[in-house]
Amino acid sequence: MKKAIVYLNQFFGQIGGEDKADFAPVLKEGLVGPAQEFNRRLEAEVTHTVICGDNYMGSREEEAVQQILDALADKEFDIFLAGPAFQAGRYGNACGVICKAVKQRFKVPVLTSMHVENPGVEMFSKDIVIFKGGRSAAAMRKNIKAMATYANKLLSGQELFDAQTEGYFGRGIRHQVWRPDQKPAADRAVEMLLKKLKGEAFVSELPIPELEKVAIAPPVTDLSQATIAFATSGGIVPKENPDRIQSASATRWGRYSIKGLERLAGGEYKTIHAGYDPTAVDADPNVCVPVDALRAYEREGKIGKLHEYFYSTVGTGTTQAEAARMGQEMIEYFQNEGVDAVVLLST
């Protein structure tokens, strides 16, 4: 009989909630949580369940992946399933990371499921099969059923169809297939053109991605009266990282008071960004968030005042969807607290 292994986070792995998000990976023999439903629907036996905390995977990704791969090294399995992750960004990232790693190391099929707004879709849909899942755990059974149905087809060697038919996000892979109607491409193209001219619905065989256009903001007319804020993707945080922002693939951000501060002191502030050498920034955080320079402008009357908070997250690996969400959340503070302009600082 075929064998399967399931990956879960700390919550669905029945370890605990957010307080256990730093839980280190374990490989448990048998069925835990959703693994029971997978086992019921799969034409395979789920022999083990991998459990890892979302924060542990997010902040110690290389270490977590290696621990899991080492634990799986002597196990026999024909397929690896993760999640479903629903709309949970950190869980989606974890499922994508471990599925990609297992696929590369063990050369077995890997499957997961996420809601369309999960940042893991944008990050990993080109590398692995991600089924279109529900927003919350209310869709658990439905999502597992979709994954298991496709998994059974893979395990039994049945004919597989395109992503839209099967129900997963397209990976941008094009296969040459014989159409049952044997209709030439020229005829199909003319039919699509006629539908487009008539305003009728049609589905292109070569979808073009839509790029979001962001309008340029109007200029600040008088900086000497303006309140200026800092926002950075450079990962600058107080030394204890109170909001536990991930060092890569961030889904969190924080805002930190600089009221009364002339500059950010090394040792009190640091970067948790995993994408650049932190030496210079840790020694002097103002090279990334130049509070000292804007304080000078404030004293000279070049700006009205510096906003009493700076806003921070990490850019490396962070998806456009997550970045847009975090930006919208920051904007509410800017608007409510009278910020006129924001200096966006990267690395």
Secondary structure, DSSP 8 states (H G I E B T S, - for coil): --EEEEEEETTTTTS-SGGGTT---EEEES--TTHHHHHHHSSSEEEEEEEE-HHHHHHSHHHHHHHHHHHHTT---SEEEE---TT-HHHHHHHHHHHHHHHHHH---EEEEE-TTSHHHHHHTTTSEEEE--SSGGGHHHHHHHHHHHHHHHHHT-----HHHHTB---S-------TT---HHHHHHHHHHHHHHT-----SS--------------S-GGG-EEEEEESB-EEETT-TT---SSS----EEEE-TT-SS--BTTEEE--SSS--HHHHH-GGGTS-HHHHHHHHHHTSSSEEEEEEEE-B-TT--HHHHHHHHHHHHHHHHHTT--EEEEE--
